[in-house]
Amino acid sequence: MAKFHIKKGDTVKVLSGEDKGQTGKVIEMLVGKNKALVEGINLVKKHNKPSATSPQGGITEQEAPIHLSNLMYVDANGTASRIGRKKGEDGKLVRFSKKTQEIIK
């Protein structure tokens, strides 16, 4: 399985597209497609048929997946940075910010 520079729960910045420059939290990773769902980013309108849960039906907005190459990790300070991997104190690989050299938990 491939390792990604972004995980579920990370804050990311959009690098290209209609929502360029916006930041949001990763809701879900779509591993097979190399995409992620980001909260409040890349909203699309979906037409829903009437059903038992929504008897009226109608048009709703929801997040669409964004390719991982268009996302960059943002740390707690709000600075976007590339991600690297190195061995931690316990010998396991840990992610770290290449800009600030801080370990990402």
Secondary structure, DSSP 8 states (H G I E B T S, - for coil): ----S--TT-EEEE-SSTTTT-EEEEEEEEGGGTEEEETTSSEEEEEE---SS-TT-EEEEEE--EEGGGEEEE-TTS-EE-EEEEE-TTSSEEEEETTT--EE-
